[in-house]
Amino acid sequence: MVRIQKCSFCSREIPAGAGLMYVKNDGTILRFCSSKCRINMLKMKRIPRDLKWASSKV
């Protein structure tokens, strides 16, 4: 059975075979639906709740 993952930044569903998976040095797995989400979280260090387009209210 195929698992549908959720984006770690915007909580959008990611279909199997799509998106990006980032593994941190401590073993934490972050999944992103697009490079936009990856850059906003890792490079720009933004919080999803501060952005209107990111539906994640962490």
C-alpha positions in Angstrom: 0.0 0.0 0.0 1.3 3.4 -1.0 1.7 6.0 1.8 0.8 9.6 1.3 3.1 11.9 3.2 2.5 15.4 4.4 4.9 18.3 3.8 6.8 19.3 7.0 6.3 23.0 6.2 2.8 23.6 4.7 1.1 20.2 5.5 0.1 19.7 1.9 -0.2 16.0 0.9 2.7 14.6 -1.1 1.9 11.7 -3.6 4.2 8.8 -3.7 7.3 9.4 -5.9 7.0 13.2 -5.6 8.5 15.8 -3.3 11.8 16.1 -1.5 13.1 14.2 1.5 15.7 15.9 3.7 17.5 13.9 6.5 19.2 15.9 9.2 22.3 14.8 11.0 20.3 13.7 14.0 18.2 11.4 11.9 15.1 13.6 11.7 13.3 13.2 8.4 11.7 16.3 6.8 9.5 15.9 3.7 8.8 18.8 1.4 6.2 19.2 -1.4 8.3 21.7 -3.3 11.6 23.6 -3.2 9.7 26.7 -2.1 8.8 24.9 1.2 12.4 23.5 1.6 14.0 26.9 1.1 11.6 28.7 3.4 12.1 26.2 6.2 15.8 25.4 6.0 17.5 28.4 4.3 15.3 31.3 5.4 14.3 29.7 8.7 10.7 30.9 8.5 7.8 29.6 10.7 4.8 28.3 8.7 2.2 29.9 11.0 3.5 33.4 10.0 2.8 32.8 6.3 -0.6 33.0 4.7 0.1 30.4 2.0 1.3 27.8 4.4 -1.7 26.1 6.0 0.4 24.5 8.8 -0.5 26.1 12.1 2.1 24.5 14.3 
